[in-house]
């Protein structure tokens, strides 16, 4: 994903557990939808640390917002369930 400074990504739902890897940027926010089942159920803003990664369980419904002054880049890796791998 790439977001310009001040840009919002689309409202989206994560159907699978995933790993988020920050590539570049300086500050990001997550704006959760009221129906989210993510552990990140409240507005969250944090500095970007290139190379930092997070394991995030499925169920999140949110908008990503670049609140920084630099373009933001991330890599998102969706994880398949064992049943899907067979």
C-alpha positions as CSV (number, residue, x, y, z in Angstrom):
1,X,0.0,0.0,0.0
2,X,1.1,3.5,-0.7
3,X,-0.5,6.6,0.8
4,X,0.5,10.2,0.2
5,X,0.7,12.6,3.1
6,X,-2.8,13.4,4.3
7,X,-4.3,10.6,2.2
8,X,-6.8,8.0,3.5
9,X,-7.0,4.5,2.2
10,X,-10.4,2.9,1.5
11,X,-12.5,1.5,4.3
12,X,-11.6,-2.2,4.3
13,X,-12.1,-5.5,6.2
14,X,-9.3,-8.0,6.9
15,X,-10.7,-11.4,6.3
16,X,-7.4,-13.2,7.2
17,X,-4.8,-12.9,9.9
18,X,-1.9,-10.9,8.4
19,X,1.5,-9.4,9.0
20,X,2.0,-5.7,8.3
21,X,5.5,-4.6,7.5
22,X,6.3,-0.9,7.4
23,X,8.6,0.1,4.6
24,X,8.7,3.9,4.7
25,X,7.0,7.0,6.1
26,X,6.9,8.9,9.3
27,X,3.5,8.8,11.0
28,X,0.3,6.7,10.4
29,X,-3.1,6.4,12.0
30,X,-5.7,3.6,12.0
31,X,-9.3,4.8,12.1
32,X,-11.4,1.8,13.1
33,X,-15.0,1.3,12.0
34,X,-17.5,0.8,14.9
35,X,-18.1,-2.9,13.8
36,X,-14.4,-3.8,13.9
37,X,-13.4,-7.0,15.7
38,X,-9.7,-6.0,15.8
39,X,-7.7,-5.5,19.0
40,X,-7.2,-2.0,17.6
41,X,-10.8,-0.8,18.3
42,X,-9.9,2.8,19.0
43,X,-8.2,5.5,16.9
44,X,-4.5,4.9,17.0
45,X,-1.7,7.1,15.8
46,X,2.0,6.1,15.8
47,X,5.4,6.8,14.3
48,X,6.5,4.6,11.4
49,X,9.6,2.5,11.9
50,X,10.8,1.1,8.6
51,X,11.2,-2.7,9.0
52,X,8.9,-2.9,12.0
53,X,6.2,-5.6,11.6
54,X,3.0,-6.5,13.4
55,X,0.9,-9.7,13.5
56,X,-2.7,-8.6,13.3
57,X,-5.6,-11.1,13.6
58,X,-8.5,-11.1,11.1
59,X,-11.7,-9.1,11.7
60,X,-10.4,-5.6,11.5
61,X,-12.5,-3.0,9.7
62,X,-10.7,0.3,9.3
63,X,-9.3,3.1,7.3
64,X,-5.5,3.7,7.2
65,X,-4.6,7.4,7.3
66,X,-1.2,9.0,6.6
67,X,-1.0,11.7,9.2
68,X,2.7,12.3,8.4
69,X,4.7,14.5,6.0
70,X,6.2,11.7,4.0
71,X,4.7,9.1,1.6
72,X,3.9,5.9,3.5
73,X,4.6,2.4,2.1
74,X,3.7,-0.9,3.7
75,X,3.7,-4.6,2.7
76,X,0.7,-6.7,3.9
77,X,1.1,-10.5,4.0
78,X,-2.2,-12.4,4.4
79,X,-1.9,-15.7,6.1
80,X,-3.9,-18.7,4.9
81,X,-5.7,-21.1,7.3
82,X,-4.5,-24.6,7.3
83,X,-7.7,-25.7,5.7
84,X,-7.1,-23.3,2.8
85,X,-3.6,-24.7,2.3
86,X,-4.8,-28.2,1.6
